[in-house]
Amino acid sequence: MFGNFHEFDIDLNTPDNTSDGVLKKRWKVVDGRRCLIKTGGGVAIQEPFNEAVASCLMDAMSIDHVKYGIVWSEGRPCSICSDFIDRSTELVTASSLLKGCSSKKDSLYERYVEECSMAGIDIVPFLDRMIVVDYIMANGDRHLNNFGLIRDPDTLEFLRPAPIYDTGTSLGYDLLTKEFPYRISEASRPFKKTFDEQLGLVSSFDWLDLDDLERSIPDAKRILSTDGFLDVERVDALVRLLEKRVSRLRSIAKDRC
């Protein structure tokens, strides 16, 4: 995983990127790796910390994901990650895959599973993990353009699901700290309207070690506390939010056993 750089000389006011979204970002080669650097835009500029926290939690759950670190540019935090696509691969987003969808299924979830199956990919285990991560992170912005499959551009063979990425707009990033107890949204995307409904799509929780997940929360707190950028009150509120959601997930998983 990336370490935290104290300061990073980069101009984020540039069109030099090919990724979606509204946040300032650009590609840069760092230590021989092609990396995407992106700033935050919420009330606390929290998104870079959220990306690093999501990486920490997914490490604990042994989930395939893009690893994020934190860098600084002109005193502002930015997230940094390596490109997970290289010269021999390409990303086909869920949106692109579904454009040519021939499935007659009513459910978007079932249509996506069917399309992936036709492409030779059993996507259900990956979706189980993505849905759980988005629940823990209170990520209501998992749209059809920030997950998908990796394909060989020469043979057009689909190889595997893309690792989980782009989890920054989560954990109440757009709220004031005092709003957390009242306004953390339970609205989810892309398959169901609420997180609880979407968790109902998870086929199995057998892969999930909740004890390891709970033990990773102090590491998440250390990330949120990086350089004291987020105030102590907000960090504590975010830790309580994570603890509450992990506890709720434990209850849901137990009920499903």
HUSUL-V799171 format. One record per run of one state. SS is the DSSP state (H for helix, E for strand, C for the rest). FROM is the first residue (numbers start at 1). TO is the last residue. Records with the same first field share a line. If there is no record, write none. Layout:
# HUSUL-V799171
SS: FROM-TO + FROM-TO
This chain:
# HUSUL-V799171
C: 1-24 + 31-32 + 40-46 + 61-64 + 66-67 + 74-75 + 83-89 + 100-107 + 119-123 + 137-147 + 152-157 + 162-163 + 165-176 + 184-186 + 188-193 + 200-209 + 216-216 + 225-225 + 229-231 + 257-257
E: 25-30 + 33-39 + 65-65 + 68-73 + 76-82 + 90-93 + 148-151 + 158-161 + 164-164 + 187-187 + 194-194
H: 47-60 + 94-99 + 108-118 + 124-136 + 177-183 + 195-199 + 210-215 + 217-224 + 226-228 + 232-256
